[in-house]
Amino acid sequence: MATTETEKSGAEPADSIINESFDSALSERYLVYAMSTITARSLPDLRDGLKPVHRRLLWTMRQLKLDPSNAYKKSARVVGEVIGKYHPHGDTAAYDAMVRLAQDFSLRYPLVEGQGNFGNIDGDNAAAYRYTEARLTRTAMQLMAGLDEGTVDFIPTYNGEEEEPELMPGLFPNLLANGASGIAVGMATNIPSHNVAEIIDATLELIDNPHVEHARLMELFHGPDLPTGGLIVDSPEAISLAYQTGRGSFRVRGRFFAAEADKAEDRDAGIERLGGGQYQLVISEIPYQVQKGKLIEQIAQAIADKKLPILEDVRDESDEKIRLVLVPKNRNVDPELLKESLYKLTDLESRFGLNLNVLDATRTPMVMGLKELLGHWVASQIDILQRRSQHRLNQIAARLELLEGYLIAFLNLDRVIEIIRTEDEPKQVMMAEFGLTDRQTEAILNMRLRSLRRLEEMQLRGERDDLLKEREELETLLASPARQRTRLKRDLNALRKEYAEDTVLGRRRTTIAEAAPTVEFSMDAMIEKAPVTVILSAKGWIRGASGHEPLDKEFKFKEGDGPAFAVHAQTTDKLLIAVDNGRFYTLGCDKLPGARGFGEPIRNMIDIEAGGEIVGLLVHRPKGQLLLAATNGKGFAAETGELLAETRKGRQVVNLKSDTKLAVVREIAAEHDHVAVVGDNRKLVIFNLEELPILGRGQGVTLQRYRDGGLSDAISFTLEDGLSWAMGGDSGRTRTEKEVWQWKVARGAAGRLPPQGFPRDNRF
């Protein structure tokens, strides 16, 4: 059994226990974990745009000499080296990070060139690392350029056996060019990719004018340039504000483009014309980080769920290029409406959040705006330039020291040879006689005989002159910040030529254009319009008969059931269902069961409370009004647009006390100007419609005052046309009374007995 440290020291076990509160111990340890996650795992360094795992992958591949000009090596070899020497984590994490660096649909400028199956935009995973091979891209080499020139510090690896660079010193602006995403503890980062030429243009402007306005930078730096292309449809103002604050989001849409279309306008709209006036839409690009397979599933599911009834089919005809074909239901379907419906219902439009949260040169996380970010990056590149120059100066000094020694030897060649041949300790004699340093003397003694020719002396003098000239230039460069900025601009311009707009890699892929006003989108437009007769029985069974049947027709009902409501509508209409508890429900006519049977219980479609009775069934008319009145004589007018409910639970519109019920739900015609109310006591009042308030919800106002009983019925009408009511019996006649001036009073009056012939049931 192993001996513990406590046993070795002879101390009691209890002596090693630290008395500390749980809160402080937990918070201290959690803070250490959080800082480790933030600085060593999740957030990128703004100087090279890399997280530690990516930096270690590139460094390992460089050590393995996987340059673009060399052969590929197995990914397993790379992963093994990474986790064995530099990255003490699992092989899956390292390989997944490497795979992402090789995917041209994940990175705008891939840093790894893969051979084999590295996954695809459908969402399929890469093959195992024993099957795939990889090497570095030219972009990765540019990002690592200068590692051997003293530009960065090297730090020990986790076990102290190796060294790794603290960051990559190359001029390639990887942070903005390829973006980054990560979730740390208490913070996250999400940076899209951008166009290198635009990044360099904005950087050059900032170098020339450190006080440049943000608006000027946004004229050069237009916004994200995503690997999968697509369109960003936000306004320039919204995009600019996001980059000014470092936080925001972008709406990314897929692109409709039909390369084989005859007309330019059809080609840009993604419309391929077929025979007989038919057409189909073609999607050529999808939003960033959206899997093509998942998008196709979403569209197919929307068709199956009848959320997209104007779409007949979706086909995937993709090869190395994306080509999704959408077949509309018929040739009359508006292409713009179909596009807008796809944007609404699927991931063909998605949001990409911007969170410019990065680690600065002091490893401090902070959210930066575009100008601040570029400023820090320029400062880091200036520092790298200074370190490279100083490193080269040190190399020149060391070489000049040797050259001076060589030239002294050539000037005194005979004496040097004599000393070497005759002296037992020639090194000490030469140092004393010629004033040479130890390095110079050692170099002379190690010279080959062939170096003693006259031509070699001339070459040494030429090399010394060149080095002196280079030293002078470097000293001038280090002494002048202006020259350093000029050198950086020159190097950036050279890099820009490789990623210019006219190159395959540098061409902008994502179009930034504010979307046109959205086509008014509603599910009604998705439904084929057809007449329907809605029948609701007294026991709550509802059905929809095709066509407009006569409303006085004798419909069939279950035994013991009978008619309650029957209305004409269209399949695109919405039904407003009012219950006596003051709650309104909404039901689409397209969702009604057919009329071959007795229908279905309406309670299966909407959640009507137990004991609630339906008192109204109306077809929703936009911008219409309803007269709502309760048994206590209170009521108000309501806009129909305020009554639509979005859920099965409905919407409470009329607030009622426990012993009061909603009794009247009637449409108010546009030409109506008065309201008539009759009570259980058979008294009638008529008042101006203007006295009736329009409310979205509430109890309303008193329409008629009662000593006993309550409200029986209420209706709106046009005073000039008179008040009408149906006569009893089988005649079906309607009586109209125009002389109603004696019942016309202020709202809330008790009223008087109605005209002779008014129905005995006190209902209009």
Helices and strands as residue ranges (DSSP letters): H 5-9, G 13-16, H 22-37, I 38-42, H 52-63, E 73-74, H 75-81, I 82-86, H 91-102, E 112-115, E 133-136, H 138-144, E 154-156, E 163-165, H 174-178, E 180-183, E 188-191, H 196-208, H 214-220, E 231-232, H 236-245, E 247-253, E 255-256, H 264-269, E 271-273, G 275-277, E 279-285, H 292-304, E 311-316, E 324-328, H 335-345, E 349-355, E 357-359, E 365-367, H 370-411, H 413-422, H 426-434, H 438-445, G 449-452, H 454-479, H 481-498, E 511-512, G 523-526, E 531-537, E 541-546, E 563-570, E 574-579, E 583-588, G 589-591, E 600-601, G 602-604, E 614-619, E 625-630, E 634-639, G 640-642, E 651-652, E 662-668, E 674-679, E 684-688, G 689-691, E 701-702, E 711-717, E 723-726, E 734-737, G 741-743
